[in-house]
């Protein structure tokens, strides 16, 4: 955000003016969060058998100066990361690069109680809904 300040002397009085929204403070969301990701319902075409998705997992998140990292452990014990940004309104867009070079998205928003979002996995066959709340640093 670009803020500007104008100062002028009018009859010996200094008048200052900030740009619109220049003094509005966005809440700091920096810190650690923990919660869960639950498999979302996914309608599948008749010819596709349901994938072997894990229904419920724990997930963690770190926010640092507008950057965000999510991570969880998959069924093989690998740590999967999604990295992205938080905008001034609290919207999140993060990405994971899969082994085949494709990308999976994680989107969501901060609210009064923490973060809620949606994560794509395994070519959208294992999507998850996420809920995280502030947690102590670890």
C-alpha positions in Angstrom: 0.0 0.0 0.0 1.3 3.4 -0.9 0.6 6.2 1.6 1.2 9.9 0.9 1.3 12.9 3.2 0.6 16.4 2.2 1.5 19.3 4.5 0.6 23.0 3.8 0.7 26.1 5.8 -2.5 28.1 5.7 -2.4 31.3 7.7 0.3 29.9 10.0 -1.6 26.6 10.6 -0.1 23.4 9.3 -2.7 21.2 7.7 -1.8 17.6 7.0 -3.7 15.1 5.0 -3.2 11.3 4.6 -4.2 9.4 1.5 -7.5 7.6 1.8 -6.9 4.5 3.9 -3.4 5.6 4.6 -3.8 5.3 8.3 -5.9 2.1 8.3 -4.1 -0.7 10.0 -4.7 -4.2 8.8 -4.7 -6.8 11.5 -1.5 -8.8 11.9 -2.1 -12.4 11.2 1.6 -13.4 11.8 2.1 -16.5 13.9 1.4 -20.2 14.0 -1.9 -21.9 13.5 -3.0 -25.6 13.8 -6.1 -27.5 12.9 -7.5 -30.2 10.7 -8.3 -30.9 7.1 -11.3 -33.1 6.4 -12.0 -34.7 3.0 -14.7 -32.8 1.1 -17.4 -34.6 -0.7 -16.4 -35.2 -4.4 -18.8 -36.4 -7.0 -17.0 -38.9 -9.3 -17.9 -39.9 -12.8 -19.3 -43.5 -13.1 -16.1 -44.9 -14.6 -13.9 -43.5 -11.9 -13.4 -45.5 -8.7 -13.0 -43.5 -5.5 -9.4 -42.8 -4.6 -7.8 -44.0 -1.3 -8.0 -40.6 0.4 -7.3 -40.1 4.1 -10.5 -38.7 5.6 -9.0 -36.5 8.4 -5.5 -35.1 9.0 -3.9 -32.5 11.1 -2.4 -29.4 9.4 -0.3 -26.5 10.5 0.3 -23.0 9.1 2.8 -20.2 9.6 2.1 -16.6 8.5 5.0 -14.2 8.4 4.7 -10.7 6.9 2.1 -11.7 4.4 3.8 -15.0 3.4 2.0 -18.2 4.3 3.1 -21.8 4.5 0.8 -24.8 5.2 2.2 -28.3 5.9 0.9 -31.7 6.8 2.2 -35.3 6.7 0.8 -37.6 4.0 0.1 -41.3 4.4 3.7 -42.2 3.4 5.2 -39.9 6.1 6.2 -37.1 3.6 5.7 -33.5 4.6 3.6 -31.7 2.0 4.0 -27.9 1.8 1.7 -25.2 0.3 3.3 -21.8 0.0 1.6 -18.5 -0.9 0.4 -15.1 0.2 -2.2 -13.5 2.5 -3.7 -10.2 1.1 -4.8 -7.2 3.2 -8.4 -8.5 3.4 -7.2 -11.9 4.8 -7.6 -13.9 1.6 -5.1 -16.7 1.0 -3.8 -18.3 -2.2 -1.1 -20.9 -1.8 0.3 -23.6 -4.1 1.9 -27.0 -3.9 4.0 -28.4 -6.9 3.2 -32.1 -7.3 5.8 -34.7 -8.3 4.6 -34.6 -11.9 5.0 -30.8 -12.1 1.3 -30.0 -11.9 0.1 -27.6 -9.1 -2.5 -28.0 -6.4 -4.2 -24.9 -5.0 -5.2 -23.9 -1.4 -7.6 -21.0 -1.0 -9.3 -19.6 2.0 -9.9 -16.6 4.3 -9.1 -15.4 7.8 -12.1 -14.7 10.0 -12.7 -13.9 13.6 -12.1 -17.5 14.7 -9.1 -18.2 12.6 -8.7 -19.6 9.1 -11.0 -21.7 6.9 -10.1 -22.9 3.4 -10.2 -25.5 0.7 -7.3 -27.6 -0.6 -7.0 -29.4 -3.9 -5.1 -32.8 -3.8 -4.5 -35.6 -6.2 -5.9 -34.0 -9.3 -8.9 -32.8 -7.3 -9.9 -36.4 -6.4 -9.0 -35.8 -2.7 -10.1 -32.2 -1.9 -10.0 -31.1 1.7 -11.8 -28.4 3.8 -9.4 -26.8 6.4 -10.1 -25.2 9.7 -7.2 -23.7 11.7 -6.9 -21.5 14.8 -4.0 -19.7 16.5 -1.5 -22.0 18.2 1.6 -21.6 20.3 4.9 -21.4 18.4 6.7 -24.7 18.2 
